[in-house]
Amino acid sequence: MDIPTSSRHGVGQYGRHVVFFLACLQLLPTVWTVGRSSSVTLEARMRDDPDLSEFYSLIERDEIAMSRLVHHPLTIFAPTNQAFQRYLNNKTHLNYHMSSTPLRLSQLGDTVRSLNDDGTPLYITRRRPLSGMQEDLYVNSAKIVRERSNMEFKNTRGYTQILHIIDDVLTPITTVFNKTLDTPNPDAWGFLQSVEAINIEPHRVRSFRKKILNLKRDQVFKKSGISTFFIPVETGFKVPPNPTLSMIDKRVIDGHVIPNKAIFTTPAPYGKPLETLQFEDDLRVTITFFRHETGKNTHRVFVVSNTMYSNSRLTPGAVIAEIVKPNIPVANGVVHLIHRPLVIVDMHGMQMLTDNSHTLWSKFRDLIEDYAPEFLNVLRGMSQMTLFVPQDEAVAQMMQTNFMSNRKKLLEVLMMHVVPDAITIDKIKRNNQNHIYQIPTMNSRRFLYFNLNENRTTHDKSVTVEGGGVNASLVLGDIATKDGYIHIIDRMLGVSYMTVQEKLETDPMLNLTYHFGKLNHFNDQLNMTNKRFTYFVPRDKAWIQWFIEHPAANLDDFVRNREQSRMVLEHHLIVADRVFSMGDLRNMSHDSLILPTVGLESLQIRVKEEDNRYFIQWKETGRWTTVFRADVECTNGLIHVIDVPFVHEYDMITSDGHRLYGIEPLTLLLVTVLTALGAV
C-alpha cells in the first residue's frame, strides 16, 4: 500500500523522535550510576583510571593491601604514573600511602597515622602561594592534586573510603636487608641510634651522634611534638682530628633544629629565615631553605644557617650545606642529612672556593682551575676578602663566547670579583642610603657599584652590583669564611652582554640621560652593532646638580625641544672604528685631545689620573670633573660615567631669557621628565 508523500514525511519525523527517545532511555542508567557515589567503589575507580595503573598493579600483587582497599574504611594517597617514573627506590611501601580513618582534605590535621607496620605518621603541610589564593596541600613532600582529590566512595560493606591523588611516591624509613629497627616508628634520636640498620647509603653520621651524646643533647632529638632536624654526615668532618668537630658545642647542636615544624623540601618556605632552638638574645641562629636550579626541571636543595650576635667561638654570617638525603620521616618530625655542619665557619675564602664539596659554584671553580690558576695566587696573599661568585649558569654562558681566548682579559675580570675587605650585605645597605656605594676591587681602577631595589608589595630591599658594565643581582649573601664573605650573584661581572642603549635603559644611575635620549630618538642609534661608541654619560646626580647651579636654564624647554636636547647629547657621543678607554685617552692626551662626535662640533678634552681615579677637563669650561665610573663595557662600545655634563648654560636658556620661579629645580626636573614620558 502506498503512503502519501505528506504521510511519509510525518512518519519520518515521528521515527526520529522515537529513536532519540530510545537513545535517552539507554543513557539514563549510566547517568544515574555515575551520579551515585556508592555505585562505584574505590577499587573500581582506581582499577579503571589509566593514570593510577602503576599504583593499582602493586596493590593487586599485595594480598593485604588489596584486602584493605576492598573491605576496610580508608584514606588512600595514590601517586600518579608520572610520580613512579621519577621514583628511584626499588620498593614501594603501599601501607604508608593509606590510613584507616577516612579523611577529606578539610579534615586533615598536621599528622595522619599511616597503616605502615610501625605506624609512621604522614605529615600534612598547608601553603598559600599568594594572598587570596586557595592553599596548596602536601603530604610529606608530595603535593596533593586538589582537582583530582576528595573523591568519596562506599565499599561493599558500606564503609567510607576517600581517594586523594598525589604527585610523588611516599617513603618511610627503610632498613638495610636483614636488619630491623630497635624500636618501631623511631623518633630523631632513635633514628640516630639505629642508623646502621637504616638505608642511608653511602652516608654515615657517627661523629655528630657521638658529639650529641658527649654534650648530653640527646633529649633535643627525643622531644615529643614536631621538629625538623639537620644531621651532618661523616664526610663533613673530613679526616680526624678535625677542628670542625671540636668547634661543636650545645648551641651549635641546637642551631641544627627547627622546632614546632616538620619541613619537607617540596613545600619548604624557600627564602624565609626560620628560627632554630638556638634563638636567644645573645646568640640567634636561623635556617633558610635555598633551591639551586641545575637544569630543566632539576634542582638541588641547600640550607643556610645565619648566625647573629655571635659569641666569642662563633663567627657571624651564613653557613651553607647541601641536603644530601632529604625527607626522612620520624615519629617527632623529619630528618634531613646535610653534607657539612651548619653554624660553624671553618674555612678561608680561597679554601671554600676550591673545595669540591661546595657545589654551588662548581663551574666558577673549574673555570679558575682550568684557565686562570694564577688567580688563586692573588687570593693566597690576602688577609681579608669578599668574593662575588657567579652562579653556574652565568659562567656557562660566558664560556660559550670568544671571551675565553683572551687569558689576560679573563684574569682581569676575575680580579673584579674580589674586594680586599670583609663586606657584609648589611654594610652595603647601610652605606647605600643616600648615595651609590662603591668599593675598589683587586682589578686596579675597577670599582663595584651597589644599588638597592625595594619591592613595592613587601618593601624588602634587594641588592644589585655593577662591575665592568654588567649589573648582577644578589642570589645568596653573607656566606661566612674565616677571612671574609662570599656573595653569590646571577651574572659574571665584566663580561658585557648589553648594547649601549640597553645598558642606559637598565642602569639605575643613568635614568635621565636615557630618558632625554628616548624623547628625541637619540638612543635609536645606540643599538647598532656595526658601530663602536664611546659615550660620556652624566649620571643622574650630575644633571640634577647642574640645574641647581644654573637656575636660568629652562629645563622645560630642554626636554620638549628635541633638537636642543639632541644637540647637547651629541657633545657626549663619539663614534669611531674603535672604542676609547680612559687609559687610552690618558695616554693620548699629553696636552689636549680632539675627538669626533656625532654632532657638528668635536669634543676637546684633557684626561689625567690621580689615586687610581680618572679626571676629565672639557676645554669649553676648563673645569676638571671626576669620571665616576670608567670603562663600562657594552657589546658595541664603552660608557664613561661623568660627574658634570658637557653643556653650556646658554644651551638651556629660553628664547626670551626668562627664569623659572616657584618650583625647586630637582622637582621640576623629575616632574618634567615624567610628564614628557607620559605624553610620548
N, C-alpha and C positions, 0 to 999 in steps of 0.2 A: 504494500500500500504506500502510495506516495504521500509524503508530508509536504504541505505548502511551505514555500520558502520562509514566510514570516514565522511559521510554527517551528521550523528547524532552527531559526535564529534564537527563538525563545528557549528551546531545549538546550542549545549550546550555552547560553548564559546560565541556565539552571545547573547544567552539568559542571560548569566551572566552579559555581558556588558549593556544590556538593563535594567536589574534590578538595577545595580549600578547607571546608568544614571537617572532613575526614582527616586531613593533614594536621589540623589543630588538635583533634582528639588524640592523635598519635603522640603529639608533643606534650600534652598535659601531664601524663605520668612523669615524664622526665623533669619538667619544671617543678613539679610538686616534690619529687625526690631530692633534687638539688637544694630546694628551699628548706628542707627539714634536715638540721644538723645531725639528728640521731640516725638517719638512714644511711649515712656514710661513716664508716668507722675510721679512726686514726690510722689503723693498719692499712686499710684500703687506700686511704688518701696518700700515704707515703709510698705504697706499692705502685700507684699509678702516676706518681709525679716523676717525670724523667730527670729532673734536676736533683732528686734525692736518691737516685738509683745506687750510688756507691754506698751510702749510709745504710739503706734498706737491705742491700745484699749482705752486709756484715751482720745485721740483726738476724736475717734469715738463717745464717750459719751458726748462730749462738742460741741454743735452746732456752736458756734462762731469759735472755733479753727479749726473745720473741714471745715468751710466756707473759712477761711484764707488759709488752706492747699490746697484747690481745686481751688480757684478763684483768689488769690492775688499774686503779686510778694513777694518773701520770701527768707530769710535765716533761716534755722532751725538747731538747735544744738540738736541732738537726742541722749539721753542716751541709752546705751545697757541694755538688761535684767539683766545682772550681776550688773550694776550700781543700778538698782532698788532693787536687793536683799540686797544691803548694805544700802539702804536708810531707815532712821529710822523715818522720819516725816510722818504724816498722809496724808497731802495734797501735790499734785504736781502742781506747778504753770506753766501751759503749755505756757502761753504767754511770760513768762520770758525766754523761750527757742527759741523765734522767734524774728526776726527783719524784718521790711518791706522793707529793702534795700538788694537786692541780692549781697552777698559779697563772692568772692573766698578767699582762705587763704592769697594770696598775697595782697588782698585789705583790710584786717582787720587792723584797726588803733588801738590806745591804748584803745579806748572805742567803744562800739556798742550800740546804743539806742535800747532797747528791746520794745516789744509790751505789756509789763506789763501795767496795768492801769495807774500807776504813772510814767511810762517811766524810771524806774530804769535802769541805764546803766549796760551793761556787760563789764567786764574788760579783756583785752587781754594781756597775758604775753608771751614773747619770751625768750627762754632759750636754749643756745647751750651747750650740755653736755660736749663736748671736741672740741678743735680747729680742724677745718676742717670738723666736722660732721654737718649734717643738724639740724637746730634748731627745738626744740620742741615748740609747741604752746599750750596755755592753755586759756580757757575761765573761768574766776573766778578761782576756784580750780579744775576744770575738765580738763583733758588732751584731746586734740583733736587727734583722731586716724587718722593720716595722710593718711595711705594707704586706708582708707575707707571714706575719705572726698573729698571735691572739686567736688562732683557729681552734674552736672548741668542738669536741666530739663526745658522743656516748658510746661506750663499747657494748658488747652483747650482754654484759651483766648490769648495765645501767650506770657504770662508773664514769665520772667526768675525766676527760683527757684533753690536754691542751698542747698545741704544737707551736713552737717558735723556730724560725729559720735563722741560722747564724752563718757568718762568712769565714769562720775559721774552726779548726778542729781543737777540742779542749783536751789538755794534757795534765794529768795529776802527777804527783811524784811517782817515778818509775824506778824499780830496783834492778840491780845487776842480776844476771842469770844465776839462779841457785842461791840468791841472797834474800833475806827477809828483814824487815824493819824491827827494831827493838820494841817500839810502840807504834800501834796503828795511828794514822792521822797525826803525825808529829807536829809540834809547834816549831818555831825557828831554831830553838836550842836542840830539840830532838832531831831536827834535820842535820845540824852540825855534828851531833853525837853519832848519828847513824850514817854519815855521809859516805863512808867506804862502801856501804851497801846500796847506795843510790847512784843512778846513772847520770853522772855529770861530766863524763869523759869529754876532753882529756884533762880536766881541771882537778886541782886539789886545794883544800882550804885549811891545812893543818896549822900553819903559823898563826893565822888570825884566831882560830879556835883556841889555841894554846894561850894566846895573849888575853883573850876574854876570860879564861879560867884564872890565869895568874892575877888579873886585876879584879876578879870577883864581880864581873859584869854579866854573868850568865842570866841573872834574873831579868835583865832587859829583854832578852830573847825568849824568856819563858812567860813573860807577862801576858795575861789574857786580854782579849779585845782584838783590835785590828791595827797592824802597823806594816810599814814597808821597810825591809831590811836589805842593806847592800853589803855583800860579803866579798872582800878582795881575794883573788885566787893566789896560789903559791908563786906564780911567775912574777907577781907584782912586788915581791920582796927580793928578787934576784938571788944571788948566791950568798948564803950566810958566811960570816956575820955581816948583816946589812944594817946601816944606820936607820933605815926606814922603820924597821921593826922596833928598834929602841925608842923611837920618837912617839910610838903609840901609847897614849895614856887613856884614862877613863873618859875624858872629854872627847878625844878623837873617836873612841868607840861609839859614844852617844851621838856623834856627828854623822854616823852611818845609819841612823834610824829615823824615819819619819813616822811620828805617832798618829794614831787615830785615822789612818787612811791606808787602804790596800790599793796601790797604784800599779796597774799593769801598763805595758808600754804603748799599746794602741790608743787607749783613751787618756793617756797621761796629759796633764796640762802643760804642754811644751812652752818653755819660755817664762814660766811663772815660778818665782822662788818659793820654796816650801820650807817651813820651819822644821828643824830636827829636834831631837831630845835635848841637844846642847844649844839652848837658846835662852841665855841669861844675860843680865846687864853687862857683865864684864867680858863675856865671850858668846857671840852669836854665830851659829852656823846654819846656812840654808842650803838646800839642794834643788837644782833646776834640771829638768829633763831637756835634752837637746837632740834634735834629729839632723843627721848629716846625709843629704841626698848623694847617692853614689852612681846613679844612672836611672834609666827609665824604670819607674815603679820599684826601685830598690833603695834602701837606705840603711844606715847604721845608727844605733841609739847610744847616746852618751849621757852621763850625769855629771853635773858641775857643782861642786861644793864651793860656797863662798864664805870665807871667814872674816868676821868684822869684830872690832875691838879686841885685837889679839892679845894673848898673854905673852910672856917672855919666850915660851917654847914654840909658839906657832906664828907663822908669817901671814899677814892679812892678804886677801886676794883669793883667786879661784884656783881650784884643782880639778882637772878633768879626767874622767875614767870612762872607758867603753864598757857597755854591758855585753859580756861575752856569752852569758846564758841567762835569758830573761824568764820572768813569769813562772816561778816555781811556787805553786800554792801550798801553804802550810796552814795549820789549824788557827793561827793567830795573824794571818795576813799573807804576804807574798815576799819571796826572796829573789833578788837579782844578784848574780855573780858578776863582779866587775874586774877589770884587768889590773887595777892597782888601787892602793888605798886612797880615799878622799882625805881632805883637810891638810895632809902633810905635804910640805914643799921640800923636796929632797934633790932637786936637780938645778944646775945652772942653765942659762938660756941656750947656750950652744949645745950642751948635752941633751936637753929636751928636744931641740930642733933636729938632732941627728939620731935620736933614739927610735928604733924601728917599731917599738910598741905604740908610739903615738901615730895613729893612722890618719888623723885629721889633716895633716899636711904632708902626706907621703910623696906627692908629686913635686912639691916645693923642695923637699929633702933630696929627691932623686935629681932634680934639676941642678942643685948645688953640687952634689957629689959627681955628676957626670960632666958638667960643663963649666963649673966655676969653683973648684975645690979651694982655690986661694981665698975665697970669701970667708972660709972658716978661720983662716989665719988672722983676719981682721977681728973676728969675734973673740978669739983667744986672748987678744991683748987688751980687752975692755974690762973694766971693773964694774960698770953698770951698763945696762942696755934695755931698750924696749924694741921688740921685733913686731913689725906689722906683716903678718904672714898671709898670703893669698890662699884662697880655697883651691882645691884640686882642679875644679872646672876652669877657673881663671888661668891657672898655669897651663893646663892642657890646650886652651885656646891660643895662648901665646906661643906655645911650642909648635903650632901648626903654621906660623908665619915665618918669613925670611929673617926675622929678628935674630934667630939663633945663630946665624952665620957670623955675627959680629960679637966676638967674645969680650972685647973691651967694653962695648956698649952694655952687654949683659951684666958685667960686673958693676958698672956704674948704676944700673937700675937696681941691682940687689942691694947696693950700699944705701939707696934711697929708702929702703925698708927698715933701716936701723937708726935708732936715735940713741945717742950716748948718755942716756939718763933713764931713771925709772919713772915712767909716766903712767898714771892710772887714768881710767875713764873719768873718774870724779874730778881729777885735776884738770882734765881737758874741759869739762863742763864748767867748772868754776872760773877758768881763765878765758872762757868764751862768752861771757855775759854781755859785754858792751863793745866788743871788737873781735875780729878774726884772730884766733890764737894760732901762732906759728912756732914751729920748733925746727932747729937745724938738724940735718941728718949727717950720716957718715959720708955722704957724697958732697964734696965741697961745693958751696954756693947753692945747694939744693935744700929747700925747706919743705916741711909738711904744713898744710893749712887745714884747719878744722872748722866745721860748721855744725850747728845744732838745728835739727828739724823737729818741730813739735806736731804731734798727731792731734788733729782738731777734735777728735772724739774723746780719746783717753788722756790727752795732754802730756803723754810720755814724750821725752826728748831723745831722739836717736842721733848718733854721731856719724858724720861723714868726714873723710880725709881726702885731701887733694895733694897729689905729688906728680910733678912732671906732666901736667896736663890731664891726668886721669883722676876722676872722682870715684872713690870707693866708699861703700857703706860698711859699717862695723857689723859683723856677724856674731862674734863672741869676744868679749873683752876681759881684761884683768886676769888672765891665766898667769899665776904667780910662779916666778923662778927665784933661785937664791940671789940672783943679781939683777932682777928687774921684772918685766912683764912681757907676755905675748898677747897680741890682739889679732884675731882672725878677721880678714876683710874679704870682700867679694870680687876684687879686681887686682890685677898686677899693676902697681904704680909705675909710671914712666913709660908704659907701652901704649902708645896712642891708638885709639880706635874711633875717634870722632873727628869730623871736619872742623874747620874754624867756626863755621856757622853753628854746628851742633854744640860745640864747646861753649860758645857765647850763650846759647839758649838754655843750657843746663847749669852753668856755673852761678851759684848764688851771689857771687861778688860782682858780677858783670851784667846785672839785670838792665841797668839804664842804657848802657851802650847798645845792648841787644835790642831794646825796645825802640830807641831812636832809629837804629838801622832798619828795623822791621817796618816802621811807619813810612820811611821814604824809599823802601825797597833796596837800600844799600846792601843789605845782608844777602840778597839773592845770589850774588857772585861768589860768596864765601863757601859755597858747597862744591864749587868746581874742583875737580881733582887733577886737571891738566895744567893748573897754575900753582905757583908757590907763593904763599902770602907771609909777610911779616907784619903783624898788626900790633901797634902800640895802643892798648886799650885802657882808658881811665877806669878805675874801679868806682863803684857807686859812691863811696865816701869822697872820692876826688871831685866828682861832678857836684855833689851837694856842697862841699866846701867852696868850690869855685863860685857858685851862685850866691853863697853867703857873702863872699868877699867882693862881689861885683853886683851890687843891688840895682845898678842901672840897666843890667842885661834883662831883656824881656824874654823869659823862658816860654811864655805862651806863644809868642811869635816863632821862637826857635823850634818848638815841637810841631807847630802847624805849618810852618813854611818848610816844605820838604826839600826845596833846593838849598835853602840856607843851612839846614841841619846836615844835608848830604855833603855840602862843601866842607863843613867842619870835620866830619868823619873822614873825608878824603885826605886831610892833613896827616892822618894817623896810619894809613894803609900803604904798604909797599908791596908791589908785585914785580917779581923778577924770575929769573930761571933758577934761583936758589933761595934759601932762607938765610936770615942773618941772626945768629945767636948773639947774646950780649957779649960773649967772649970775642966773637968775630968783630963786632962793632968797636969794642975797646981796642983791639989790635989795629983796626983800620983808622981810627980817629986820633992820630997823634995831634992834629990840630982840629980842623972842622971837617965834618963828613957830610956830603950831599947825597941824598938818596932819592930815587924817583918814586913819587907817589902815584896813585890812580887819578889824582886831580891835575890841575894845570900847574900847580906850584910844587917844587921839590921840597923835601924836608932836610933842613940843615941842622945838624946836632953835633954834640960832643959827648963822649962817654968816658967815665972813669970808674975805678974800682977801689973801694976802701973797706977794710974789715970784712972781706968776703961779700960785700954788697955792691951793687952797681948803682951809679947815679947818671942821670942824663940831663943835658942842657940844651934847651931849644933856643936857637940863635935869635928868634924874634923877640923873646923876653929876656934872655940872658940868665934865666933863673934855673938853678940846679934842683932837680927833683929826684926822689927815690924811685928806683924800679922795685915795686913791692914784690912782684913775682916775675922772675926771669925765665925765659925758655919753656913756656907751657907748650908742650908738643901736641900737634894735631896731625892728622893724616895728610893734610895738604898745606902745612905751614907751621908757624910759631906765633904765639901770643906773648907779649911782654906787658904785664900789668903795671901801670904807672900811677903815681900819686897826684899828678897835675895834668889836665888835658892841654893839648896844643891848640889853644884858642885865644883870640884877642877879644877884648871887651866889645870892640866895635862890630865884631861878628854877630853879637847878640843884641845890639841896641836897636830899638824900633825906629821906623822911618821918621816919626815925629819927635823922637828923643825923649818921650815921657817915661818916667819911672813908675813902677807899680807900688802902691801903698796898700796897707790894711791887711796884709797876709804875710806870714812868715815864708821866707824863701824855701825852706825844706817842705813845708806843707804844700806850697804852690807847685813844687817840683813833682811831688807824688800825685797830687790831685790831677795835674795837667796830663801827666803820662797815663794814668789810669783812665781818665776821661777820653783821651785820644784813642787809646787802645780799644775802648768800648765802642768807639764810633767806626773803627776800621772794619 
